[in-house]
Amino acid sequence: MGYDFKITRTASPKAKPDQTALGFGKYYTDHMFLMDYDEGQGWHDGRIVPYGPLSIDPAACTLHYAQMTFEGMKAYRNPEGGINLFRPDMNAKRLQNSNDRLCIPRIDVDLFIEAVKALVDVDRDWVPEAQGTSLYIRPFIISPEPSMAVHPASKYWFIIILSPVAAYYEGNDKELHGSRIWVEEEYIRAAVGGTGFAKCGGNYSCGMIAATEAKKQGCEEVLWLDAKEHKYVEEVGTSNAFFKINGKVYTSSLTGSILPGVTRDSAIRLMRKWGVEVEEKRLEIDDLLAAAADGSLTEAWATGTACVVSPIGLLRYRGENFPINGEKVGELSQKLYDTLYGMQTGTAPDVMGDWVVTL
């Protein structure tokens, strides 16, 4: 199905930022995508317009009841000068599942992908080419409908904005390093039956207090435990977590409180293709720390769109440090990063055959 999006180009293009000092989410491109939903009409009037503020009623239900969903993707400059997207259909399908949970109308997978491609194409000159950089893509849905009633809205906006970025963790654009992770016991990210599997704003705002505590403890991120027993390992901050113990890789099963990461799925499928045994199961924190103490935990890493693969060098739990592999980057996590980032940037072949979409 073809989509015809009206394009209104900016009359005042911005100066491009220095590619060596992008940071993450500091700069935004010249244009954005907008589409309306009205009950009885469906999604309509998709358009690309100059990037700018939104006019929203103070009583908009999104502001009061957080009925919103979002996605995170990247576009990469390949060696031929083209632009690569990585498994955009996975983001589209995950957004559909998030929308179902938040009572927001679904967006067709093809519509989602075509909207992303159209906006990236209009702002293709913003896709950076320096090592470790990319164009971050943020599709999101909010409701501007003014209402204080606690029920699903009847009007929504589907919006996409773009931001040229460097590596999420400073320094990883040049060489991977092992990050330090604080194991959180007091607060929870999500409970089974809640919105943990959905990508929505509330899942992230509620985690900020733990992330703040992690930084006070000299750590870069948080390792969440389950909500019920504070016993099982779940996620690392905004990423999925993997642990290699006695040659086998473990990651939490999708219990309903775990975000089904696109990079998580990609890493699992690649490792199984390589013959690595991967088990999706609930891993107890006591068993994990015992493996760290006796050396059988030889690698750990986090995966996510923002960081791709981020090695974990140390876990800090109840005031005690548990180093992993001498806080050095492991062979498997490095291979995963090199393969995934290579596929995304076009510097390595798409070994799965259909993961890379080129504009």
N, C-alpha and C positions, 0 to 999 in steps of 0.2 A: 504494500500500500504506500502510495506517495503522499507526502505532506507538503503543502505550499504555505510557508511561513512568510508573512510580510516583514520586510527588513527596512528599518529606519536607521540610517547611519548617523553617528554623532557628527556635529559640525565643529566640535572642539576636541580632537584626539589628544590623549594624554601623552606626556613624554614617557618612554619606557624606562623602568628602573634599572639600576646597575645589577647585572646578573650575578655578580660576586657578593652581593649584600642583600639578597631577597628576603631572608628570614622566612617565616611561614604565616601566610594570611595577612600580610601587611599592605599589599598592593592589589588593585582590582582593574580588570580590563575595561575597554571602552563601551562594551555592550552587555546586555543581559537578555535572557529569554523570559517571556511572560505568557501565561495562558490562563483563561478563566474557566471556572466550573460553575454552572448554575443548575439547581435541581430541575429536572424536566428537560434540560437542554444538553447536559453532559459537558465534556471538555470542549472548548471552542476558542476561536480567535487566537491561536498561537502566533506570537510575533517576537521579533528581535528589535530592541529599542536601545537608545543610549543608556548606559549605566547611570543610575541616580536614585534618590530617595523615593520611598514609597509613601503614599498618603493613606493613613489608616486611622479609623475611628478609635478613640480612646476606649470604647466599649467592645472592641473587636474580641471575639471569644478566644482567639489564639492567645491574646495577651493575658487573659484571666484563667483559662482552663488548659492551656498548653496543648491544644489539639493541633499537632504539627508532626511532620516526618521529614527526614532528609536522607541524602546519600553523600558519599565521598568517592570521587574517582580522580584519575589523572590522565592527561594527554602528554605524550613524550615526542620530542623531535628525533626522528630517526636519521641515520647517516646520509640518506638520499635527499634529505630536506623535507620529507613528508612528515605526517603526524600519526602516531600510533595511539589507539585506545586499547585497553586491556579488559577483555571479557565484560563489555558493557551490558550484555544481556543478564548477567548475574546481578548487577546493581538494579536493573529494571525489575527483575523478579523479586528481589529482596524488598524493594520499595512497595511492591504490591502487597507483600505479606505485612509490612509495617502499616500500610494504609488500612488493611483489614482489621488489625488490632486497635487502631485509633479511630475507627469508624469514618474513614476518609475514602472517597470514591477511588477505585483503582485507575491507574494510567496504563494503557496498552503498552506492551514491551516495545513494539516497533515505533510507536509515537515517542516514547522516552528516548530511544536510541537516536532517532532522526532529529529530535530537538537538540540533543547534546551535540551531534555531529554538525548541525547547522550553525549553532553558536560558536563552536570551536573553529569552524571554517571561517566565519566572519572575523574572528579575532585571532586568526592563525599566526599573525606576526608577533603575538604576545607569547607564543610557546617558546620558552628559553632553550638554549642549546648547551649551556655550560654543564660540566660534569655534576651529577647529583641534583640537577634542577628538573622541574616539570611544570605543567600548568594544572593546578588543582581545580577540579570541577565540583561545584556544590549545587546539586539540584535539591530543592526543598518545596514543601507544600505548607501553606498557612491559610487561615481563614480570616478575611477582613470583615466578616459579618458582625455587626454590632448586636450583641445579645448577652444578657446576664443569666439566661436559662442554661442549666447544665444538661445539654443534649447536643448531638452532632449538628454541625452547621449545614446550611444548604448552599453556601457559596464558598469557593476556595480559589486560591491562586497557586499555580505551578510556576516556580521561578528557578532559573539557573543563573549562577554567577561564576566567574572564573578568576583565578588568582595565580600569578606566576610565583613559584615557591622554590626554596632550597630544601635540603633534607629536614625532616621533622625534628630529629635529634641532632643538635649541632655537632659537626665534625664527621658525621656518617657519610657526608658527600665525598669525603676524601678517603676515609678508611673506617671500616666498622670497628666499634669498640664495645666492650661489655658494660652494660648499664647496671646500676645498683637499684634494687627493687625492695620496697618496704612492704612486708606482709601485714595487711590490715585485718584487725580482729574486731574492732568496735563497730564500724559502719559497714553497711552492705550496699552493693550496687543494684541488685535486683533479686526478686524471689520468683520461684516457679509459680506460674499463673499470672505474673505481672507483665511488664513490657520489656523484659531483658532481651528477648530475641528480636525486638523491633528497634529500628534506628529512629529514636525520637529524643527531643531536647532534654526531657526530664531525666533520662538515664545518665546524662553527662553533668548536669548541674548538681545532682545529688552526690557526685563523686568528687567534686572540687575540694571538699573539706578534707578528704583522705589524701588527695594529691598534695594539698598544702602541708599536711603533717609529714608526708613522705619527704618533702624537700627540707623540712626542719630536721629530719633524721639523716640528711646527707644523701638522700636517694632521689632518683630521677622519676620513678613511677611507683605504682601501687599494684600489689598482687591481691586480687579479691578472693575471699573465701565464700562458701555458700551461705545463704541467708539463714537457714534453719539451724544448722549445727556449728557453723564456723569451723568446719572440719575438712571440707573438700576444696581443692584448688579450682578456681574458675577462670578468670581473665586477668591480664595485665593492663590496667588502666583502660586505654582505648583500643587494646589489641588482644588477639587470642594468644595463648601461651602453649609452648611445646617444651618437653623435657626428654632427654635421651638418657635412659638408665639401663645399664648392662646391654647396650647395643640396640635396645628397642625404644622407639619414640612414643611418648604418651601425650595426649592432649584431651582436654575435657570433652566428653560427649555433649551433644546439643540437648541440654536438659530442659530448655524453655527459658532459662535465665542467661543463656550464652548467646552472644551475637554470632550468627552464621557468617563469618567473614569470607569475603571473596578470596583474599590472599590465604586464609586458613585452608579453604578447599583446594586452592591451587597447590599449596605446599604438600598437602596430604597426597594428592594425585601424583605429583612429581615424585615424591619419595617412594610411593608404592610402585611407580614405573621403574625406579632405580633398584627395586628389590629390598628397600628398607621396610622393616616391619613397623607398622604404625597402629597403635591401639587407641581408640576413642573410648575413654572410660573416666570415671570419677576417681581422682587420685588424692589420697589423704595427705594433708600438709605434713603430718608426722613422718610418713613414709618418704616423702620428698626430701625433708631435711635430713633424715637418716641416710639417704642415698648421697646427699651432698657431703655429709660428715665422713662417710666411709669411702668416698671417691667413685662410687658406682654411677653417680650423676655426672656425666662427662660433658654434657652440653645443655644449654637452655636458651630459648629465644622467643621473641614475640613477633607476630605477623600482623600487618594491617596495611591499608592503602597508603596511609601517610608515611609510615616508616618502612614499608616493604618487609624487610627482615631486620630485627634489632636484637642482637645477642644480649643475653643476661649474664653478667659476670659475678653477681653476688645477691644473695637474699638476706635481708635483715629481719629478724623475728625475735620479739621480746628482748631487744637489746643485744642480741647475739648475731654475729656475722657468719654467713655460710657461703664461702667463696665457691665458685664453680669453674673448674678447669683453669685455676690460677688467675681468674678474671680475664682470660684470653679468649679470643674468638675461636670457636670450634670449626672443624673441617666441614661438617654437614651444614651448619648454619651459613657458613661462607659460600658453600656450593649452591645452596638454595637462593641466597641473595644474588649471586652472580648469574644464575640461570634465570630467575624471575626478572631481575632488572635488565638483563641482557635481552630477554624477549620483549619486554616493555619498550625498550629504547631502540630495538632493531639491531643491536650489536651482536646478538646471538639468535639462532634460528628458533622459530616457534615450533618446539618439539611436539606440541600437542595438536598442531595443525590448524586450529580454528580459534585460538585464544586472542590473537592480535587482529584488530580492525584498523586498516590504514586509510587515512583521508588524503 
